[in-house]
Amino acid sequence: MNLHIEDKGAAMLLAVQEERLDAHNSGDLKNQMLKLFEEGKNNLVVDLQGVRFVDSSGLGALVSGFKNASSRNGNLKLAGLQLQVKSMFELTRLHRVFEIYTDSTEALASFQQ
Amino acid sequence: MITDRIAVDIKVPNQTRYLCLIGHIGENIALTLRNYSGDRKKLAYDLNLVLTEAMANAIKHANEGDPAKEVHIEISIVDQRLIIRVFDFGQGFDVKQYVEPRHPLEEHGRGIYLMHTIMDEISYRPTDSGHVLEMCKNL
């Protein structure tokens, strides 16, 4: 998967540069996040600005990351959700689980407070 | 009034790399329909989603991830009724187990729930060579 990872100090920024986050590539995202957790990087911002389609396995990968981050006293926050992607989170009630920010700048700032 | 009459029949290898192709076909059908008064962009996303979910289920749970097998998909629209059939050639899975919404922190099992929410009817039944997942939606 095309994933841009950058250390922003307070958190790691993961920008998903794929049109789709689905059963074909969600495993890659999950593995990349696990690698970061193993390195002790437990605060993540996943930027979905470029993603216009997410399926149930994409949601599952993000839930997995969220649970792993939480269990290590970290957090996984989301940024840049397109309108229809946001609807998916509402339909599955996941908007109540994740902190969702308009863009990655806002999400990163929330880690610095 | 001219109504849409569409029939698409496609077979693809049992591999997730083809999810995108199948999803895009559903999306393009929604964008091309002649008579649809609802939110066309939402319908496009929904058809992309149900086709992606149904095919991913067939690959993982029914065809046991065997890349040599194939998934057969039929999409038809007659009299403003959309029917999607996804045929698999494996042992199948228990569709009833997944119809309720999952706990928000569950990692798996949302696909069938999403298909149920979007489509008007859904069934899963055996065929001579495997199973067929059939979903209908009145447009």
Interface residues (C-beta under 8 A of the other chain):
Chain A: R20 D22 A23 H24 F53 D55 S56 S57 L59 G60 A61 V63 S64 F66 K67 Q84 S87 M88 L91 T92 R93 L94 R96 V97
Chain B: T16 R17 L19 C20 G23 K41 K42 Y45 N48 L49 T52 E53 A56 I59 K60 P101 R102 P104 L105 E106 E107 H108 G109 R110 G111 Y113 L114 T117
